[in-house]
Amino acid sequence: MNSSVSTVMPPHRAGCAALAELAQRIARLTPSDGVHGTAYAPLSVVRISQPTECMPAVYEPRLVIVAQGCKTATLAGQTYHYNPLNYLVVSVTLPVSGQVIEATPEEPYLCVRLDIDPDDVASLLVDAGQSPAPLPAGVDPGLYAARVNAPLMDAVLRLMRLLETPDDLAVLAPMTQREILYRVLNGELGHRLRALAMTDTRSSRIARAVAKLREDYLEPLSIDDLARTVHMSTSSFHHQFKAVTTMSPLQFQKHLRLHEARRLMMAGGMEAFSAARHVGYESPSQFSREYKRLFGAPPRSEVGRSRGVPQV
């Protein structure tokens, strides 16, 4: 009689084991709720122990892999769920409303966040040496959720394990991060990220415009100048910008300014009037009105209510 026993776990059991390990590793790195940096700068981990209110936030380009719990991101009325089955990709800076909807002290929301540098994605596309698949016509929003697969989860776990071997981290972590990006590019809806990194697509031009707005959001905005910078007509630029970000360039700049004012008040203790002036508002009443429209409460009361609540 053959007494050998197979050591290969069924796919569903292997997936559960991978999630359990990822959750344990995140838990060890998050002694309290909030966002925690790691020894590898592009990588951070998050713990939230209870559901949160739906709160506007600025999402930077990143990949989010959830080990436990569930969160939603809402952009222009479309809600994306990301959980242990679905990862989130943010390919350009976007003002989004986020909400943790599944979390308890016993089973908190736990996730890994990996920053995405468009230059790294572009370099990977070149080095892969593959003929790019045809891109769909038009442009897509710069945020999407897609199904997690085993190769992606395996690469994420290997990156997390490297945090325990500092001597290997500097050399192997960038290589593993590159593999993770490769898995995302070749995964479900990966064409959306690819379009934003490829040279001279409409999506990549809008990505450059978003980056410039992010950098110069305190400066007066000229739509014509911004369109010329990315070699587009003003009308085409306005249309394509809204397709990627779901808002006009002026609305996008306004959201960035209001979020910065909120950060200055919450994290820096700045008074509302000073924060308003810092981000370019001359009229305190206009600032208060637009702040309330975005965040749901006037600056003073909203900041007092939200101060100390981690923004993830």
Summary of the structure (lengths in Angstrom):
residues: 312
radius of gyration: 21.0
end to end distance: 56.2
largest distance: 85.9
contacts: 970
relative contact order: 0.12
helix: 48%
strand: 19%
